[in-house]
Amino acid sequence: MKLDTQRLRTRTIERLDKLFAVATSIASGEVVWQRVGKDNLLITQKQRQMWAHVAAHIAAIMGNLASKYDEKQFEEDLAKLEVLVDEIKRQNKSKEAEAGSGGGQKQGSTSQAYVA
C-alpha cells in the first residue's frame, strides 16, 4: 500500500493547528476556566505555563512536518507531546480530587477548556 505522505502531512498539520489554537488560548489567558469532572476550576499560572510549553512543542512539530517528513523524529516529537499532555491530565485529576473535597476554586460560566 502506497502512503500519500503529502496528504498525511497536510491532514496532520491541520489537526495539530487545532490543538495549537486550544493550547495558545489557554496559555494566553483567553480561556480562564477548565472543566474537571463536574467542576469548573480556575486555570493556574503554572498550568498556563505548561500549556505554553505544549503550544511551543506543537509549533515545532508543525514546522518539522511542513519542511520535511522524518518519521523517526515525528514519532519522537509526538511521544514528547503525549508526555506533556499526560502530565496536564495527572494534574487535573489531582485538582478534581481537591475539588471533590472542597479545595478547588469553582465558578459558573466563562470561557473554558475541556481537558479529558
C-alpha positions in Angstrom: 0.0 0.0 0.0 1.4 3.3 -1.0 1.2 6.1 1.5 0.4 9.6 0.3 2.8 11.4 2.5 1.8 14.9 1.3 -1.8 14.3 2.2 -0.9 12.7 5.5 1.4 15.7 6.3 -1.3 18.2 5.4 -4.0 16.4 7.4 -1.7 16.1 10.4 -0.7 19.8 10.3 -4.4 20.7 10.2 -5.1 18.6 13.3 -2.0 20.0 15.1 -3.1 23.5 14.2 -6.4 23.0 16.0 -4.5 21.7 19.1 -2.2 24.6 18.9 -5.1 27.0 18.9 -6.5 25.4 22.1 -3.1 25.4 23.8 -2.4 29.0 23.0 -5.9 30.2 24.1 -5.3 28.5 27.5 -1.7 29.8 27.8 -2.6 33.3 26.9 -5.4 33.6 29.4 -8.2 33.7 26.8 -9.6 30.6 28.5 -10.0 31.2 32.2 -11.8 28.1 33.5 -11.5 24.4 32.8 -13.9 21.6 33.4 -12.5 19.0 35.7 -15.1 16.3 36.3 -18.3 18.2 37.1 -16.5 21.3 38.4 -15.3 24.4 36.7 -11.8 25.3 38.1 -9.7 28.3 37.5 -6.6 27.6 35.3 -3.5 28.3 37.4 -0.4 30.2 36.2 1.6 27.0 36.3 -0.9 25.3 34.1 -0.8 28.2 31.6 3.0 27.8 31.5 2.6 24.1 30.8 0.2 24.8 28.0 2.6 27.4 26.6 5.2 24.7 26.6 2.7 22.3 24.8 2.0 25.0 22.2 5.7 25.6 21.6 6.2 21.9 21.1 3.2 21.6 18.7 4.6 24.5 16.7 8.0 22.8 16.4 6.3 19.6 15.2 4.3 21.5 12.7 7.4 23.2 11.5 9.2 19.9 11.0 6.2 18.5 9.1 5.9 21.5 6.9 9.6 21.4 5.9 10.3 17.7 5.8 8.9 14.3 6.7 11.2 12.5 9.1 9.1 9.7 10.5 11.6 8.8 13.3 11.7 12.5 14.5 8.0 12.8 14.1 7.4 9.8 16.3 9.8 11.1 19.0 8.1 14.6 18.9 4.7 13.0 19.3 5.9 10.9 22.2 7.2 14.0 24.0 3.9 15.8 23.3 2.0 12.9 24.8 4.1 13.1 27.9 3.3 16.8 28.3 -0.4 16.2 27.9 -0.4 13.3 30.2 1.3 15.5 32.9 -1.5 18.0 32.5 -4.1 15.2 32.8 -2.5 14.0 36.0 -2.6 17.5 37.5 -6.3 17.8 36.5 -7.1 14.6 38.2 -5.3 15.9 41.3 -7.3 19.1 41.1 -10.5 17.1 40.6 -9.8 15.2 43.8 -9.2 18.5 45.6 -12.4 20.0 44.2 -14.3 17.0 45.3 -13.1 17.6 48.9 -13.9 21.3 48.7 -10.4 22.5 48.0 -10.8 23.9 44.4 -11.9 27.3 43.3 -15.1 27.0 41.4 -17.0 29.4 39.1 -20.0 29.4 36.9 -19.9 30.2 33.2 -17.0 31.8 31.3 -14.6 30.6 28.6 -13.4 27.1 29.5 -11.4 24.2 28.0 -12.4 20.6 28.4 -9.3 18.6 29.1 -10.1 14.8 29.2 
